[in-house]
Amino acid sequence: MDQEKLIAKITEDLNVCEEYLKREARLDFVLRILEDLIDLIELAKKENIPLGDLEEKARLLYHRASTLVTLIEQGVKK
């Protein structure tokens, strides 16, 4: 996969995750996607592919999703 397609895929997947998080929907699915994206980002970094702030965004979204799952499991949220 070339650099442009990789960056476009990561960006698109992050946007999908962000939309799900806004609705607090399918959080387990979002966590799984974000875990895969973080792994993909790590590989891209090893290949010296410039990702801008995509890594930070992925990690922030992962933290947010993880926190929401924990809160929902504890019955605090909704």
C-alpha positions in Angstrom: 0.0 0.0 0.0 1.5 3.3 -1.0 1.9 6.2 1.5 -1.1 8.3 0.3 -3.5 5.3 0.4 -2.2 4.4 3.9 -2.7 7.9 5.2 -6.1 8.1 3.6 -7.2 4.8 5.1 -6.0 5.7 8.6 -7.7 9.1 8.4 -10.9 7.6 7.2 -10.9 4.9 9.9 -10.2 7.5 12.6 -13.1 9.7 11.4 -15.4 6.7 11.5 -14.3 5.9 15.1 -14.8 9.6 16.0 -18.4 9.5 14.7 -19.2 6.3 16.7 -17.7 7.9 19.8 -19.8 11.0 19.4 -22.9 8.7 19.5 -21.3 6.4 22.1 -22.2 3.5 19.9 -20.4 0.2 19.2 -17.6 1.0 21.5 -16.1 -2.5 21.5 -15.9 -2.3 17.7 -14.3 1.1 17.9 -11.7 -0.1 20.4 -10.8 -3.0 18.1 -10.4 -0.7 15.1 -8.3 1.8 17.1 -6.0 -1.1 18.3 -5.5 -2.1 14.7 -4.9 1.5 13.6 -2.3 2.0 16.4 -0.5 -1.1 15.2 -0.6 0.1 11.6 0.7 3.5 12.7 3.6 1.9 14.5 4.5 0.0 11.3 4.2 3.2 9.3 6.5 5.0 11.7 9.1 2.3 11.2 8.8 2.9 7.5 9.4 6.6 8.1 6.0 7.5 6.6 5.0 11.0 7.8 1.7 10.7 9.7 1.3 14.2 11.1 -1.0 14.2 14.1 -2.7 10.9 13.2 -0.9 8.9 15.9 -1.9 11.4 18.6 -5.6 11.4 17.4 -5.7 7.6 17.4 -4.3 7.4 21.0 -6.7 10.1 22.2 -9.7 8.4 20.6 -8.6 5.0 22.1 -8.4 6.6 25.5 -11.8 8.1 25.2 -13.4 4.9 24.0 -11.7 2.9 26.7 -12.9 5.4 29.4 -16.5 5.3 28.0 -16.5 1.5 28.1 -15.3 1.5 31.7 -17.9 4.1 32.7 -20.7 2.2 31.0 -19.6 -1.1 32.6 -19.7 0.6 36.0 -23.2 2.0 35.4 -22.1 5.6 35.7 -22.8 6.6 32.1 -26.4 6.3 30.9 
